[in-house]
Amino acid sequence: MTYSTDSLGGCRTEIMENEEKIYQRIGEFAVSFQWIENKLREIGWFIIDPERKEWPPTQLRNLSNYDLVNKVHSLFIEALPKCNLDSEIELDFKGSFDACVKSLHELRKNRNRILHSAFIELKAGGEVQAILRSDPKLEVDGETGELVFNQEYLEPGSFDREMRQMAEISIFLNRANLQLIHRYPNGGT
């Protein structure tokens, strides 16, 4: 990272802004991931009880993210034929949900990597110069037997790929939820 300095301390301002942006991105990541988990529960709850006879729902609340994704996936695949969609559209939804599940499991692993890490502020002269994400769980390379450290220096754009992935997943889950609302039996009542 290159810093330009001026007589008013422009370098210090850039470092502080980057630090704030990094922590903001970590928060945005966590909240976005929670939104996706909630949308999965909404889809599952709708399939389980489309008429909302038992509200608030109790099912799906205590599942791990891994189990939640898999359970909602199976519920959706079972519900899809009841929506009376054209076969081509149904097939597209099935394939898209299968791909979404794969992305959700990858995202879960990234969530664990990011949120279970230690964030280490590297300081010099009393100021944060960089932030290091370090997963405290050490792994052993299966081939060499060497310890593997999962660390990275963070920048404001460090989580851009994961945020784009969550945006794509969110759009698809909203689309799937909307189809259920309009097409699933007793969903519109």
Legacy VTK file of the C-alpha trace (Angstrom):
# vtk DataFile Version 3.0
C-alpha trace
ASCII
DATASET POLYDATA
POINTS 189 float
0.000 0.000 0.000
1.460 3.373 -0.963
0.897 6.404 1.197
1.379 10.013 0.353
2.202 12.357 3.175
1.736 16.044 3.468
2.505 18.554 6.170
-0.958 17.963 7.672
-0.494 14.208 8.128
-2.383 12.920 5.085
-0.808 9.472 5.522
-2.266 9.117 9.023
-5.741 9.991 7.768
-5.569 7.357 5.013
-4.448 4.671 7.466
-7.256 5.517 9.896
-9.849 5.541 7.101
-8.650 2.144 5.877
-8.820 0.748 9.409
-12.412 1.969 9.780
-13.363 0.600 6.338
-11.868 -2.812 7.135
-13.834 -3.149 10.369
-16.943 -1.847 8.597
-16.553 -4.517 5.896
-16.236 -7.254 8.527
-19.503 -6.022 10.065
-21.204 -5.820 6.659
-20.074 -9.357 5.928
-21.506 -10.675 9.216
-24.849 -8.889 8.788
-25.189 -9.987 5.145
-24.492 -13.586 6.097
-27.161 -13.399 8.823
-29.629 -11.991 6.281
-29.025 -15.000 4.028
-29.556 -17.400 6.937
-32.816 -15.638 7.743
-33.986 -15.805 4.107
-33.277 -19.545 4.085
-35.412 -19.945 7.208
-38.209 -17.875 5.647
-38.211 -20.129 2.575
-38.224 -23.260 4.724
-40.919 -21.938 7.049
-43.102 -21.000 4.097
-42.843 -24.494 2.626
-43.490 -26.155 5.998
-46.481 -23.946 6.831
-47.623 -21.828 3.841
-50.816 -20.746 5.607
-48.892 -19.567 8.692
-51.086 -21.593 11.053
-48.336 -21.857 13.652
-46.566 -18.572 14.067
-43.858 -17.868 15.032
-42.361 -21.039 13.596
-40.132 -23.173 15.761
-38.666 -25.494 13.142
-35.278 -24.707 11.560
-34.300 -22.338 14.380
-31.560 -24.372 15.999
-29.985 -25.945 12.947
-26.350 -25.302 12.148
-25.818 -23.357 8.947
-24.709 -26.542 7.196
-27.879 -28.398 8.231
-30.096 -25.372 7.511
-28.822 -25.103 3.938
-29.296 -28.826 3.325
-32.761 -28.961 4.925
-34.094 -25.952 2.999
-32.583 -27.361 -0.187
-34.457 -30.654 0.250
-37.685 -28.814 1.212
-37.410 -26.605 -1.883
-36.714 -29.516 -4.249
-39.741 -31.376 -2.806
-41.949 -28.263 -3.063
-40.950 -27.278 -6.580
-43.209 -29.739 -8.467
-46.216 -28.466 -6.490
-45.687 -24.966 -7.923
-46.887 -26.068 -11.375
-44.129 -24.308 -13.287
-43.232 -25.047 -16.888
-40.856 -28.003 -16.869
-38.029 -25.871 -18.265
-38.439 -23.269 -15.495
-38.691 -25.971 -12.829
-35.511 -27.590 -14.106
-33.773 -24.204 -14.092
-34.837 -23.561 -10.480
-33.638 -27.008 -9.421
-30.242 -26.530 -11.074
-29.946 -23.000 -9.746
-30.785 -24.083 -6.199
-28.242 -26.921 -6.439
-25.587 -24.372 -7.488
-26.733 -22.020 -4.737
-26.237 -24.767 -2.135
-22.678 -25.288 -3.332
-22.031 -21.538 -3.042
-23.682 -21.409 0.389
-21.388 -24.147 1.710
-18.352 -22.323 0.322
-19.617 -19.108 1.888
-20.092 -20.876 5.243
-16.454 -21.938 5.172
-15.420 -18.356 4.350
-17.613 -17.067 7.172
-15.893 -19.396 9.615
-12.469 -18.404 8.291
-13.234 -14.699 8.609
-15.285 -14.470 11.789
-13.311 -17.021 13.801
-10.034 -15.258 13.079
-8.079 -12.944 15.304
-7.642 -9.442 13.896
-4.233 -8.132 14.796
-3.467 -4.441 14.513
0.122 -3.846 13.522
1.168 -0.553 15.049
4.142 1.719 14.668
4.508 5.057 16.372
1.254 4.404 18.232
-0.744 4.211 14.987
-2.271 1.239 13.190
-0.246 0.606 10.041
-1.991 -2.588 8.952
-4.486 -5.203 10.093
-3.686 -8.898 9.868
-6.395 -11.563 9.873
-5.065 -14.739 11.442
-6.985 -17.959 11.952
-5.836 -19.268 15.350
-6.626 -22.845 14.299
-3.419 -24.289 12.906
-3.635 -26.974 10.259
-1.070 -29.499 9.155
-0.230 -29.957 5.473
-1.153 -33.571 4.713
1.724 -34.039 2.287
4.604 -32.294 4.068
3.516 -32.392 7.707
4.290 -28.674 8.015
2.070 -26.284 9.922
-0.158 -24.163 7.702
-0.964 -20.639 8.830
-4.090 -19.022 7.423
-3.298 -15.307 7.504
-3.794 -12.281 5.300
-3.275 -8.544 5.439
-6.615 -6.825 5.157
-7.610 -3.918 2.970
-10.992 -2.234 2.547
-11.629 -4.507 -0.475
-10.532 -7.745 1.213
-14.030 -9.222 1.296
-15.274 -8.000 -2.100
-15.453 -11.499 -3.591
-17.485 -12.843 -0.661
-19.800 -9.811 -0.728
-20.450 -10.289 -4.472
-21.129 -13.970 -3.850
-23.638 -13.082 -1.117
-25.326 -10.564 -3.424
-25.820 -13.240 -6.097
-27.118 -15.731 -3.538
-29.496 -13.111 -2.116
-30.957 -12.322 -5.534
-31.554 -16.000 -6.231
-33.081 -16.696 -2.799
-35.440 -13.734 -3.232
-36.438 -15.065 -6.651
-37.067 -18.549 -5.225
-39.055 -17.115 -2.308
-41.192 -14.999 -4.645
-42.014 -18.014 -6.811
-43.105 -19.924 -3.723
-45.314 -17.079 -2.544
-47.095 -16.922 -5.882
-47.086 -20.570 -6.946
-46.935 -22.852 -3.914
-50.357 -24.287 -2.947
-52.056 -22.256 -0.193
-49.203 -19.768 -0.265
-51.326 -16.840 -1.365
-54.117 -17.417 1.151
LINES 1 190
189 0 1 2 3 4 5 6 7 8 9 10 11 12 13 14 15 16 17 18 19 20 21 22 23 24 25 26 27 28 29 30 31 32 33 34 35 36 37 38 39 40 41 42 43 44 45 46 47 48 49 50 51 52 53 54 55 56 57 58 59 60 61 62 63 64 65 66 67 68 69 70 71 72 73 74 75 76 77 78 79 80 81 82 83 84 85 86 87 88 89 90 91 92 93 94 95 96 97 98 99 100 101 102 103 104 105 106 107 108 109 110 111 112 113 114 115 116 117 118 119 120 121 122 123 124 125 126 127 128 129 130 131 132 133 134 135 136 137 138 139 140 141 142 143 144 145 146 147 148 149 150 151 152 153 154 155 156 157 158 159 160 161 162 163 164 165 166 167 168 169 170 171 172 173 174 175 176 177 178 179 180 181 182 183 184 185 186 187 188
